[in-house]
Amino acid sequence: RPFVPSDTDERNHRAETILNIQAHGLKKRLEHTHAKTAVIGISGGLDSTLALLATIRAFKIAGKDKKDIIAITMPCYGTTSRTKNNAVRLCELTGVTIREIPIGKAVKQHFDDIGHDESIHDVTYENSQARERTQILMDVANKESGMVIGTGDLSESALGWATYNGDHMSMYGMNTSVPKTLVRYIIAYEASSMEKELADILLDILDTPVSPALLP
């Protein structure tokens, strides 16, 4: 883990530095583009959690209302009750706007349109879900005069572990320079200063197995 300092104090210092870089960078971009809102797809996973925490910090620095952070959970075939509940509760406790937009019907219609058998759980099955989610985020951002905050991290970009024209796209890549090995330590650092209920949610997110959540 070359990006993760073994010394706790040094690791915490790095986490604080990264969060501040993320927050100030987003603040500047929001001001430059005159965006009124930030739109984030929230899954209950590590990357979207970090993106949300950094966005909240950016809005605080900018003196903007956290209600203008629109977090959208988009449950489908691979969504578990654990990840969905953690995503919703995280948003409720942090005071951002949470919306739930199930995508199952839209994805099924797309399968019908392209003649794909939904019982075949191949790359088409997985990527169709990721692309539907990105379409929703982009269109909500247009509707709400905002920008889509990307959640993908550096490790995913390096490995190509993303869906083209799906989750690899955003209007601002919040985590694009943060390796996945470091993401969990930044979240743990934030959890250490949170009230117990919110900290418990963050710790449960840390304990959730990493998954793109695209298969039943």
C-alpha positions as CSV (number, residue, x, y, z in Angstrom):
1,R,0.0,0.0,0.0
2,P,2.4,2.7,-1.2
3,F,-0.1,5.5,-0.8
4,V,-1.1,4.7,2.8
5,P,1.3,5.9,5.5
6,S,1.8,3.4,8.3
7,D,2.1,6.2,10.9
8,T,-1.4,7.1,12.1
9,D,-0.7,10.8,12.6
10,E,0.9,11.1,9.1
11,R,-2.1,9.1,7.6
12,N,-4.6,11.4,9.3
13,H,-2.7,14.5,8.1
14,R,-2.8,13.1,4.6
15,A,-6.5,12.5,4.8
16,E,-7.2,16.0,6.0
17,T,-5.0,17.4,3.2
18,I,-6.8,15.4,0.5
19,L,-10.2,16.4,1.8
20,N,-9.2,20.1,1.8
21,I,-7.8,19.8,-1.7
22,Q,-11.0,18.1,-2.9
23,A,-13.2,20.6,-1.2
24,H,-11.4,23.8,-2.3
25,G,-11.1,22.5,-5.9
26,L,-14.9,21.8,-6.1
27,K,-15.7,25.2,-4.5
28,K,-13.7,27.0,-7.2
29,R,-15.3,25.0,-10.0
30,L,-18.8,25.6,-8.6
31,E,-18.1,29.3,-8.5
32,H,-16.5,29.4,-11.9
33,T,-19.4,27.6,-13.6
34,H,-22.1,29.3,-11.5
35,A,-23.6,25.9,-10.7
36,K,-26.4,26.0,-8.2
37,T,-26.3,22.3,-7.2
38,A,-24.1,19.3,-7.0
39,V,-25.6,16.0,-8.1
40,I,-24.1,12.7,-6.8
41,G,-25.0,9.1,-7.4
42,I,-24.9,7.6,-3.9
43,S,-24.6,3.8,-3.6
44,G,-23.6,3.1,0.0
45,G,-20.1,2.3,-1.2
46,L,-16.7,3.8,-0.5
47,D,-16.2,6.0,-3.5
48,S,-19.6,7.7,-3.5
49,T,-19.3,8.2,0.3
50,L,-16.0,10.0,0.0
51,A,-17.3,12.2,-2.9
52,L,-20.3,13.1,-0.7
53,L,-18.2,14.0,2.3
54,A,-15.8,16.1,0.3
55,T,-18.7,17.9,-1.4
56,I,-20.3,18.7,1.9
57,R,-17.0,20.2,3.0
58,A,-16.9,22.2,-0.2
59,F,-20.4,23.6,0.4
60,K,-19.5,24.5,4.0
61,I,-16.4,26.4,2.9
62,A,-18.5,28.2,0.2
63,G,-21.3,29.0,2.6
64,K,-23.8,27.1,0.4
65,D,-26.9,25.3,1.7
66,K,-26.3,21.5,1.9
67,K,-29.8,21.0,0.6
68,D,-28.4,22.0,-2.8
69,I,-26.4,18.7,-2.7
70,I,-28.7,16.3,-4.5
71,A,-27.7,12.7,-3.7
72,I,-29.6,10.1,-5.8
73,T,-29.9,6.4,-5.0
74,M,-30.8,4.4,-8.1
75,P,-31.6,0.8,-6.9
76,C,-31.6,-2.0,-9.4
77,Y,-30.9,-5.7,-9.7
78,G,-27.7,-5.8,-7.6
79,T,-28.7,-3.3,-4.9
80,T,-28.8,-4.8,-1.4
81,S,-30.8,-3.5,1.5
82,R,-27.6,-2.9,3.4
83,T,-26.0,-0.5,0.8
84,K,-29.3,1.2,0.1
85,N,-30.1,1.8,3.7
86,N,-26.6,3.1,4.4
87,A,-26.8,5.5,1.5
88,V,-30.2,6.9,2.5
89,R,-29.3,7.2,6.2
90,L,-25.9,8.8,5.4
91,C,-27.7,11.5,3.4
92,E,-30.4,12.0,6.1
93,L,-27.8,12.4,8.8
94,T,-25.6,14.8,6.9
95,G,-28.5,17.0,5.8
96,V,-28.3,16.7,2.1
97,T,-31.2,16.2,-0.3
98,I,-31.8,12.5,-1.0
99,R,-33.8,11.2,-4.0
100,E,-34.6,7.6,-4.8
101,I,-35.0,6.8,-8.5
102,P,-35.4,3.0,-9.2
103,I,-34.0,2.1,-12.6
104,G,-35.3,-1.4,-13.0
105,K,-38.2,-0.6,-15.4
106,A,-36.0,1.7,-17.5
107,V,-33.3,-0.9,-17.9
108,K,-35.8,-3.6,-18.7
109,Q,-37.2,-1.4,-21.4
110,H,-33.7,-0.9,-22.8
111,F,-33.2,-4.7,-22.9
112,D,-36.4,-5.0,-24.9
113,D,-35.3,-2.2,-27.2
114,I,-31.9,-3.8,-28.0
115,G,-33.2,-7.4,-27.9
116,H,-31.2,-8.5,-24.8
117,D,-32.3,-11.5,-22.7
118,E,-32.2,-10.2,-19.1
119,S,-31.5,-13.7,-17.8
120,I,-28.0,-13.4,-19.5
121,H,-25.9,-11.6,-16.9
122,D,-23.1,-10.5,-19.2
123,V,-21.3,-7.2,-19.8
124,T,-24.4,-5.8,-21.6
125,Y,-26.5,-6.6,-18.5
126,E,-24.1,-4.8,-16.2
127,N,-23.2,-1.8,-18.4
128,S,-26.8,-1.0,-19.2
129,Q,-27.4,-0.3,-15.6
130,A,-24.4,1.9,-15.2
131,R,-25.3,3.9,-18.3
132,E,-28.9,4.4,-17.1
133,R,-27.6,5.8,-13.8
134,T,-25.3,8.2,-15.6
135,Q,-28.1,9.4,-17.8
136,I,-30.3,10.2,-14.8
137,L,-27.5,12.0,-13.0
138,M,-26.6,14.1,-16.1
139,D,-30.3,15.0,-16.8
140,V,-31.0,15.9,-13.2
141,A,-27.9,18.1,-13.1
142,N,-29.2,19.9,-16.2
143,K,-32.7,20.3,-14.7
144,E,-31.3,21.6,-11.4
145,S,-28.6,23.9,-12.8
146,G,-25.9,21.8,-11.3
147,M,-23.0,19.5,-12.1
148,V,-22.5,15.8,-11.7
149,I,-19.8,14.9,-9.1
150,G,-17.9,11.9,-10.3
151,T,-17.2,9.2,-7.7
152,G,-14.7,7.0,-9.6
153,D,-11.2,6.8,-8.0
154,L,-7.6,6.7,-9.4
155,S,-7.3,2.9,-9.2
156,E,-10.5,2.4,-11.3
157,S,-9.2,4.9,-13.9
158,A,-5.8,3.1,-14.0
159,L,-7.4,-0.3,-14.4
160,G,-10.2,0.7,-16.7
161,W,-12.6,-0.6,-14.1
162,A,-15.6,1.5,-15.2
163,T,-18.3,1.6,-17.8
164,Y,-17.6,3.7,-20.8
165,N,-20.3,6.3,-21.3
166,G,-21.4,5.3,-17.8
167,D,-19.7,5.9,-14.4
168,H,-16.4,6.9,-16.0
169,M,-18.2,10.2,-17.0
170,S,-18.9,13.2,-14.9
171,M,-18.8,17.0,-14.8
172,Y,-16.2,17.0,-12.0
173,G,-14.2,13.9,-11.0
174,M,-14.0,14.4,-7.3
175,N,-11.9,11.2,-6.5
176,T,-9.9,11.0,-9.7
177,S,-6.5,11.4,-7.9
178,V,-7.2,9.2,-4.9
179,P,-6.2,5.5,-5.0
180,K,-8.8,3.1,-3.7
181,T,-6.4,1.8,-1.0
182,L,-6.5,5.3,0.5
183,V,-10.2,6.0,0.1
184,R,-11.2,3.9,3.1
185,Y,-8.7,5.6,5.4
186,I,-10.0,9.0,4.5
187,I,-13.5,7.9,5.4
188,A,-12.3,6.4,8.6
189,Y,-10.6,9.7,9.4
190,E,-13.9,11.6,8.9
191,A,-15.8,9.0,10.9
192,S,-13.5,9.6,13.9
193,S,-14.8,13.1,14.3
194,M,-18.5,12.4,13.7
195,E,-21.3,11.9,16.1
196,K,-21.9,8.2,16.9
197,E,-24.9,7.5,14.7
198,L,-23.2,9.0,11.6
199,A,-19.9,7.4,12.5
200,D,-21.6,4.0,12.8
201,I,-23.0,4.3,9.3
202,L,-19.6,5.3,7.9
203,L,-17.9,2.3,9.7
204,D,-20.6,-0.1,8.3
205,I,-19.9,1.3,4.8
206,L,-16.2,0.6,5.4
207,D,-17.1,-3.0,6.3
208,T,-19.2,-3.6,3.3
209,P,-17.5,-5.8,0.6
210,V,-16.4,-3.8,-2.5
211,S,-18.7,-4.4,-5.4
212,P,-20.1,-2.6,-8.5
213,A,-23.5,-4.0,-7.4
214,L,-24.7,-4.8,-10.9
215,L,-25.5,-8.5,-10.5
216,P,-28.4,-10.0,-8.6
